[in-house]
């Protein structure tokens, strides 16, 4: 989720006119600092070290396993069972209405399987009903349960979530206010690799998996365990009271910076830019996170009390406790092997007192004794209060921005300006990386032209020969976003086609040609995108549409059939095949595909047009009129539908 949060704070395009976006760093023009890939911990850079799985770790570490499996990490992901679900399914609670799109959602159990029913009512009639089986539940239940379903290995998020703290069902985060993608939100690797143990992922896809684990496991924090297991099976145990066992990372023995890098792999949620040649699998504990990725956050004036749920490290790094101590890490306060539900409160208070203890004979807290007594001398209650997250509704979490008066200082402040972007795991990202951060921010959250102006400015800062080779695809991306398709093609001609190994770059070039009404040239690049990502049904679909535009009907049909063999619920492929069969005069096959598409999305614009034509051709004028009226209601700018309806009414 890959990866679509921050919306309430980030969708503020009007603010970009207030100030030119800048980037907070010491020197954005510097060249990359080369990091020597060595470590005392032998499983960090050894490419032969591999993951062995939590059940292998459990053999020797049973007691740690028993407490860890109860943590939020241990319970982060599981099969959709009644035991896993924290939700209330009673009729009074289990119903959600999306007023923007006019759909009801009802979760229910049928025997031991979980389903979500989507339906629409007009008057007293149910005019649409779709039932989707749920395969996985994501979330420990401390805050939420969200729901994922599997279609032939392709994972998607369902549109409703149970919010445990408020004990209510509602639309999933990011699905509010008309932004719901219903059953089509892809669960990509970025999302899966933080909410779960590393999956078996089909690399030339966006969201296809061959296997997923159930919960974050030991090796996400300790690194691959094969060396450790092999040595412990063949050698004497290491006495860790006298020194480290270097066959596997122990985060507590890492430097403060590297400790925090382990946690901020997933608890520094923001705008992630992978380094060239890196994937979300490549970070291992003991590395600097910046060797694999850079994580940016937008900075706003007046937003001190605004936070997203899973950016604990960002908030901590704003704190004077972190800035001045030089030694504060997540495990200063937390034992990751023990659930926060079972951690004694005194553990957190003791962590505060380790720096703010009674050194002078006076109590370190400046509040009155009466106030301290009312709060049970609990530092966290006042200085790290619960705060609502801006990306997840109905949820309050501990604010890790430690301040003297966190609420009083910020309660009345409002967001007044966008200040720029800050990278929280690298003080000196290069200019190209910064530019990519601006583009990610634009694409995911805030489509403001000011972000793209900043992108071009930062791309121009890095002009060495090696950078220019990389920049072409970045210029292609930024001018694609600006819809300047001639410039996209101009940069594409500077690149050798065989050198383009990025599916998105190939797709953008193809789309630029297509938008300029050059489908012959577009076809090559659409095909190239599918060669790189064979298992991306959406890229395959654009390739098929281009074939259709070129009247290469058999080839187009083969592409659409391949898509449906991978994902039978691909609405556009169903619609296109329905259209082809209608053009061929095969009314039965045409109607079958159209009705399948209509079941999945009764508001899909092109399919409604096709259905209206089919009904008209088959002398069912009232049905044609009904489809056109519905189409105009949902898509009031469709002039073609208005003209068709006018002709029917004559």
Residue pairs with C-beta under 8 A, 6 or more apart in sequence:
1 157
1 174
1 185
1 186
1 187
1 188
1 190
1 191
2 186
2 187
2 188
2 189
2 190
2 191
2 192
3 188
3 190
3 191
4 174
4 185
4 444
4 445
5 173
5 174
5 269
5 308
5 391
5 392
6 270
6 298
6 308
6 390
6 391
6 444
6 445
7 174
7 179
7 391
7 445
8 390
8 391
9 298
9 300
9 303
9 306
9 308
9 390
9 391
9 415
10 298
10 441
10 445
10 446
11 445
11 446
12 300
12 415
12 418
12 446
13 446
13 447
13 448
15 300
15 415
15 416
15 417
15 418
16 418
16 446
16 448
16 449
16 450
16 451
17 450
18 416
18 417
18 418
19 417
19 418
19 419
20 450
20 453
20 454
21 418
21 420
21 421
21 438
21 450
21 451
21 453
21 454
22 419
22 420
22 454
23 420
23 421
23 422
23 423
23 434
23 437
23 454
23 458
24 299
24 420
24 421
24 422
24 423
25 422
25 423
25 427
25 428
25 429
25 434
26 427
26 428
27 428
28 428
28 429
28 430
28 431
28 434
28 458
28 461
29 431
29 461
29 462
30 428
30 430
31 430
31 464
32 430
33 428
35 288
35 291
37 45
37 291
38 45
39 45
39 286
39 287
40 244
40 246
41 223
41 244
41 246
41 248
41 249
41 285
41 286
42 49
42 227
42 246
42 247
43 49
43 223
43 224
43 225
43 226
43 227
43 228
43 247
43 248
43 249
43 284
43 286
44 223
44 249
44 284
44 285
44 286
44 287
45 284
46 227
48 226
49 223
49 224
49 226
49 227
50 224
50 226
51 198
51 219
51 224
51 225
51 226
52 219
52 224
52 225
52 226
52 229
53 217
53 219
54 65
54 197
54 215
54 217
54 218
54 219
56 225
56 229
57 65
57 217
57 218
57 219
57 225
58 65
60 232
61 218
64 337
65 218
67 337
67 338
67 339
67 342
68 74
68 218
68 336
68 337
68 338
69 75
69 215
70 339
70 341
70 342
71 140
71 336
71 337
71 338
71 339
71 340
72 140
72 142
72 339
72 340
73 140
73 215
73 216
73 220
73 336
74 140
74 215
74 216
75 140
75 141
75 215
76 138
76 139
76 140
76 195
76 196
76 215
76 216
77 136
77 137
77 138
77 195
77 196
77 197
77 212
77 213
77 214
77 215
77 216
78 84
78 136
78 137
78 214
78 215
79 135
79 136
79 137
79 214
80 113
80 114
80 134
80 135
80 136
80 137
80 147
81 112
81 137
82 109
82 112
84 137
84 141
85 114
85 137
85 141
85 145
85 162
86 141
86 145
86 162
86 164
87 94
87 107
87 145
87 162
87 169
88 94
88 162
88 167
88 169
89 107
89 108
89 109
93 167
93 168
93 169
94 106
94 107
94 108
94 169
95 104
95 105
95 106
95 169
96 104
96 105
96 106
96 160
96 169
96 170
96 171
97 103
97 104
97 105
98 104
98 105
98 159
98 171
98 175
98 180
100 176
100 177
100 178
100 180
101 178
101 180
101 182
101 603
102 120
103 118
103 119
103 120
103 128
103 159
103 180
103 182
104 118
104 119
104 120
104 121
105 116
105 117
105 118
105 159
105 160
105 169
106 116
106 117
106 119
107 114
107 115
107 116
107 117
107 134
107 147
107 160
107 162
107 169
108 114
108 115
108 116
108 117
109 115
113 133
113 134
114 133
114 134
114 137
114 147
115 131
115 132
115 133
115 134
116 131
116 132
116 134
116 147
116 158
116 159
116 160
117 129
117 130
117 131
117 132
118 128
118 129
118 130
118 131
118 132
118 159
118 182
118 183
119 126
119 128
119 129
119 130
120 126
120 127
120 128
120 129
120 602
121 127
127 602
128 602
130 183
130 599
130 600
132 149
132 158
132 183
133 149
134 147
134 148
134 149
134 158
135 148
135 149
135 150
136 147
136 148
136 149
136 150
136 155
136 212
137 145
137 146
137 147
137 148
138 145
138 146
138 147
138 148
138 195
138 196
139 145
139 146
139 161
139 195
141 164
142 164
142 340
142 341
143 163
143 164
143 165
143 309
143 392
143 395
143 397
144 161
144 162
144 163
144 164
144 392
144 395
145 161
145 162
145 164
146 157
146 158
146 161
146 172
146 173
147 157
147 158
147 160
147 161
147 172
148 155
148 156
148 157
148 158
148 187
149 155
149 156
149 158
149 183
151 567
151 568
151 569
152 566
152 567
152 568
153 202
153 208
153 209
153 210
154 186
154 205
154 207
154 208
154 537
154 566
154 567
155 186
155 187
155 192
155 207
155 208
155 209
155 212
156 183
156 184
156 185
156 186
156 187
156 207
157 172
157 185
157 187
158 172
158 183
159 171
159 172
159 175
159 180
159 181
159 182
159 183
159 185
160 169
160 170
160 171
160 172
160 175
161 169
161 170
161 171
161 172
161 173
162 168
162 169
163 169
163 170
163 393
163 394
163 395
165 394
165 395
165 396
166 394
168 394
170 393
170 394
171 180
172 185
173 391
173 392
173 393
174 185
174 391
175 181
175 185
176 393
182 601
183 569
183 600
184 571
186 206
186 207
187 207
188 206
188 207
189 199
189 201
189 207
189 279
189 280
189 281
190 272
190 280
192 199
192 201
192 209
192 212
193 199
193 280
193 281
194 265
194 266
194 269
194 310
195 216
196 212
196 213
196 214
196 215
196 216
197 213
197 214
197 215
197 216
197 217
197 219
197 220
198 213
198 220
198 281
199 209
199 211
199 212
199 213
200 209
200 210
200 211
200 212
201 208
201 209
201 210
201 281
202 208
202 209
202 210
202 535
204 532
204 533
204 534
204 535
204 536
205 533
205 534
205 535
205 536
206 533
206 535
206 536
206 538
208 535
208 566
218 225
219 225
220 265
220 285
221 249
221 251
221 262
221 285
221 336
222 248
222 249
222 250
222 251
222 285
223 248
223 249
223 284
223 285
223 286
224 284
225 248
227 247
227 248
228 245
228 247
228 248
231 247
232 247
238 244
238 245
238 247
240 250
244 250
244 253
249 284
249 285
249 286
251 258
251 259
251 262
251 285
251 331
251 336
252 259
252 331
254 262
254 285
254 286
256 326
256 327
256 328
256 329
257 288
258 285
258 286
258 287
258 288
259 329
259 330
259 331
260 313
260 329
260 330
261 285
261 287
261 288
261 289
261 425
262 285
263 312
263 313
263 329
263 330
263 331
264 289
264 295
264 313
264 424
264 425
265 283
265 289
266 310
267 310
267 311
267 312
267 313
267 330
268 289
268 295
268 311
268 312
268 313
268 314
268 424
268 425
269 295
269 308
269 309
269 310
269 311
270 295
270 296
270 297
270 308
270 311
270 314
270 424
271 295
271 296
271 297
271 298
271 421
271 437
271 440
271 441
271 444
271 445
272 293
272 294
272 295
272 296
272 440
273 293
273 294
273 295
273 296
273 429
273 433
273 436
273 437
273 440
274 280
274 292
274 293
275 291
275 292
275 293
275 294
275 433
276 470
278 291
278 292
278 293
280 293
282 292
283 289
283 291
283 292
283 293
288 425
289 295
289 425
289 426
290 425
290 426
290 429
293 425
294 423
294 425
294 426
294 429
294 433
294 437
295 423
295 424
295 425
296 421
296 422
296 423
296 424
296 434
296 437
296 440
296 441
297 311
297 314
297 421
297 422
297 424
298 418
298 419
298 420
298 421
298 441
298 446
299 418
299 419
299 420
299 421
299 422
300 306
300 415
300 416
300 417
300 418
300 419
301 415
301 416
301 417
301 419
302 413
302 414
302 415
302 416
302 417
303 413
303 415
304 401
304 409
304 410
304 413
305 387
305 399
305 406
305 407
305 410
305 411
305 413
306 390
306 415
307 314
307 315
307 387
307 389
307 390
307 399
307 401
308 389
308 390
308 391
308 392
309 389
309 391
309 392
309 395
309 397
312 330
312 400
313 330
313 400
313 424
314 424
315 399
315 400
315 401
316 322
316 328
316 330
316 400
316 401
316 402
317 323
317 424
318 401
319 328
319 400
319 401
319 402
319 403
320 402
321 328
321 355
321 402
322 328
322 402
325 355
330 336
332 351
332 354
333 347
333 348
333 351
334 340
334 343
335 343
335 347
345 378
345 380
348 379
348 380
349 377
349 378
349 379
349 380
352 379
352 380
352 383
353 364
353 379
356 364
356 379
357 364
358 364
363 369
363 372
365 372
365 377
365 379
367 375
367 382
375 381
375 382
380 398
382 406
383 402
383 403
383 404
383 406
384 398
384 399
384 400
384 401
384 402
384 406
385 398
385 399
385 406
385 407
386 396
386 397
386 398
386 399
387 396
387 397
387 398
387 399
388 395
388 396
389 395
389 396
389 397
399 406
403 409
418 450
421 434
421 437
421 438
421 441
423 429
423 433
423 434
423 437
429 437
430 462
431 458
431 459
431 461
431 462
432 458
432 459
432 462
432 467
432 470
432 471
432 474
434 458
435 454
435 455
435 456
435 458
435 459
435 474
435 478
436 474
438 451
438 452
438 454
438 455
438 458
439 451
439 452
439 455
439 474
439 477
439 478
439 481
441 451
442 448
442 451
442 452
442 455
442 481
443 481
449 482
452 478
452 481
452 482
455 474
455 478
456 478
459 471
459 474
459 475
459 478
462 471
472 491
472 492
472 494
472 495
473 495
473 500
473 502
473 505
475 487
475 491
476 488
476 491
476 492
476 505
476 508
476 509
477 504
477 505
477 508
479 485
479 487
479 488
479 491
480 488
480 508
480 511
480 512
483 515
485 511
485 512
485 513
485 515
485 516
486 512
486 516
488 508
488 509
488 512
489 509
489 512
489 513
489 516
492 509
492 512
492 525
497 524
497 528
500 506
500 509
500 528
501 532
502 532
503 529
503 530
503 532
503 533
503 536
503 539
504 529
506 525
506 526
506 528
506 529
506 532
507 525
507 526
507 529
507 539
507 542
509 525
510 522
510 523
510 524
510 525
510 526
510 528
510 529
510 542
510 546
511 522
511 542
512 522
513 519
513 521
513 522
513 525
514 522
514 526
514 542
514 546
514 549
519 546
519 549
519 550
520 550
522 546
523 543
523 546
523 547
523 550
526 539
526 542
526 543
526 546
527 543
529 536
529 539
529 542
529 543
530 536
530 539
530 540
530 543
533 539
534 540
535 566
537 563
537 566
537 567
537 570
537 573
540 559
540 562
540 563
541 559
541 560
541 563
541 570
541 572
541 573
541 576
543 559
544 556
544 559
544 560
544 563
544 573
544 576
545 556
545 572
545 576
547 553
547 555
547 556
547 559
548 556
548 576
548 580
553 580
556 576
556 580
557 577
557 580
560 573
560 576
560 577
560 580
561 577
563 570
563 573
564 570
564 573
564 574
564 577
567 573
569 600
571 597
571 600
571 601
571 604
571 607
572 606
574 593
574 594
574 596
574 597
574 600
574 607
575 593
575 594
575 597
575 604
575 606
575 607
575 610
577 589
577 593
578 589
578 590
578 591
578 592
578 593
578 594
578 597
578 607
578 610
578 614
579 590
579 606
579 610
580 590
581 587
581 589
581 590
581 593
582 590
582 594
582 610
582 613
582 614
582 617
587 614
587 617
587 618
590 610
590 614
591 614
594 607
594 610
594 611
594 614
597 604
597 607
598 604
598 607
598 608
598 611
601 607
602 630
603 630
603 634
603 635
605 631
605 634
605 635
605 638
608 627
608 628
608 630
608 631
608 634
608 635
608 641
609 631
609 638
609 640
609 641
609 644
611 624
611 627
612 624
612 627
612 628
612 631
612 641
612 644
613 624
613 644
615 621
615 623
615 624
615 627
616 624
616 644
616 648
621 648
624 644
624 648
625 645
625 648
625 649
628 641
628 644
628 645
628 648
629 645
631 638
631 641
632 638
632 641
632 642
632 645
635 641
